[in-house]
Amino acid sequence: LNYTSTYILTFDSIDIDTRKVIILVITNILHYNPEIARYIINSQIINSLIHILEFKQEKIVDLGPFKHRVDEGLPLRKSSLTCMDLLLDVIPEIIDMSSFLSKFTILLNDKDEVKLQAHQVLIKLSHTVPDILLSECLIIIDPLDKTINKKITTNTTANTESTNASVETERALDVIRSAKRVVISINSINDKSSVKNDNWI
């Protein structure tokens, strides 16, 4: 696993499905055998996981009268972030936190489902490495502010459309509430920490 996962998880690999399997294997090891994980997961694998957080590969699907754009990198980014979340619980000491946090500018501007994951990780980091998070938090101010102040529009022209609009509105509100929880969590450590950040929200 150590050799093959290091090779397959390289950012330039074109085999998305294989990398999904490898990330799943690593995630399962972290979840079910954390002691073993300490011996087989190294910094090179973690750096590859961090690089994958910004991996995007889109495909255009021809559906006849219109074309649909598919983000093939989305499942890979989500699974990599899930794996990093578990790594924070099991072996946080081998994670380059500055490198990891640098990707949150991208994650917080990603699809809503990725944003929600990223918010949960940031809240965890506010409890586990508060001083490091505060020292790096400038990079997350703008995307969080953009999410919190996003204007939500609704469409109620028809019953079906109204139902869909209601679902979309609730999803958008969930993301806004989640971002606010991140701000509250970081505000609490900014008030207590010896490492103050006057530029925080």
N, C-alpha and C positions, 0 to 999 in steps of 0.2 A: 504493500500500500504506500509506503513512504516514497519509494522511487517513482512509481507510476502516477500517483496523485500529484507529485511535484511537477512531473512532465505534462500531464493532461490539463492541469489547472492553469497553465501558462496563458497569459492574456491573449496571445496571438493564435491560440488553438482555434481551429474552425469547427471542431466537432462539438457542437453545443450539447447534444444528447449525452455524450460520454461524460462531459463535465458535470451535467446534472446528476448522473449516477454517482460519480465520485464524491460530489458535495453531499449527496444523500448518505453515502457510506460514512463519511466523516461526521456528519450530523448525528447519525445513529450511534457511532462510537462515543461521541461526546455525551450523548444522552444516557446510554446504557452501560458504557464502560469508561467512565472518566479517568480512571487510574491508568488504563492502557493508553488513552489519548495523550497523556503527558509524555509518553515515550515515543510516539510515532508522529506527532504533529510538530513540525518545526516552523521556524520563522519564514522560510521560503513558501511553504504552503499558505501560511496566513497572509503574506504579502500578495500572493496570487488571488486569494479570496477578496482582499481589499480592492485589487485592480478590477475584479469582476463586478464590483458594485457600480461601476460606471460603464459597463459593457452594454452596447446597444447594437442590434442588428434587425433591421426592418425588412419586411417582405411585402410586396404588393400582390394581393389576391384578386384575380379577375372574376367578378361575380356577374358578368353579363352587362346589365345596364349601368353598373357602377363598379368602382374598384375599392377594395378595402385594404387599409394598411395594417399589417400585423407586426407588433413589437415582439420578435422572437427572443429578445434578450431579457424581457420582463421576468419570466419564471426563474431565469438564472440569477438575476439580481436579487429577487426575493429569497431564493434558497440560500444564496451566499450571505445575505444579511441575517437570516435565521441562524446560520452556522456561526457567524460572528457573535451573535447574541449569546449563543451557548458557550462560545469560547470565553466570553467575559465572565461567565459563571465558573468555568472549570480551570482555565489557565490564562488569566488576564495578564500575568506578568510577562508573557512573551509577545504581547501585542504592542506594536508601535502605535501608541494612542494618537500622536500627532498626525501620522499618516492616515489612520482610520478616520479621525475627525475631519480631515481635509476633504473627504468624500461626501460629507453631509451637505455641502453646498449643492451637489448634484442630487443626492437622495431627497432633499427637502423640496426640490423642484421636479421630482419624478411624478409618476402616476399616484393617485390618491392612496392606493393600497400600499405602495412603498413608503409614502409619507407617514402613514399610520405606524408602520413598522419602525421607521426611523425615529419617530416621536417616542416610542416605547424604549428604544435603546438609549436615547438621550436622557430620559428620566432615570433609567438605570445608572447611567454614567454620572448623573448628578449626585447619586448616593455612594457610588463606589470610588470614583476619582474626581471629586468635586473641584479641587484646585486645578487639575489639568483641564477640565471642561471649561472652567472660567477663563483660563488663560488663552483658550482657543475659540471662545464663543463669538468673537466678532464675525466669523465666517457664517454663522447661522442666524444672525440678526435679521438680515434682509429677507431671506426666504420665509422665516417664521412670520415676520411682519406682513409680507405679501399674502400669506395664507390666512392670517387672522383678519385682515382687512379686505379680503376678497368679497366682491359684490355677488350676491346670489340672485339669479333671475329665475322666474317660474313661468310656465306656460299652461294655461287652463282653458284652452280653446275647445277641447273635447274631453269626454270622460276618460278614454284610454290615455290620451296625452296628459291629462291632469294627474292620473295615477302615476305615470312614468315620471312626470315632473316632481311629484311629491317624493318619490323614492330618491331621485337625484338630489333634491333639495336636502333631504335628511342625510344623505351621504356626505354632501358638502358641509353640512353643519357638524357632522361627526369629526371631519378633518379639522375644522376650525376649533372645536372644543378640545380636540387632542393637542393642537398646537398651543392653545392657551394653558393646558396642563404642563407643557414643557416650560413655558415662560414662568409659571408659578413655581415650579420645582427649582428652576435655576435662580429665580429671585430669592428663594429661601436660602440657598447656599451663598449667594452674593451678600446677603445680610450678615451671615455668620462667619464666612471664610476670611482668612488673613490675606487671601489673594483677591482683592477687590477689582472689579471691572466697571469703571464709571460709564463705559459706553454701552453697557447692557441695557435692554429695554426698560 
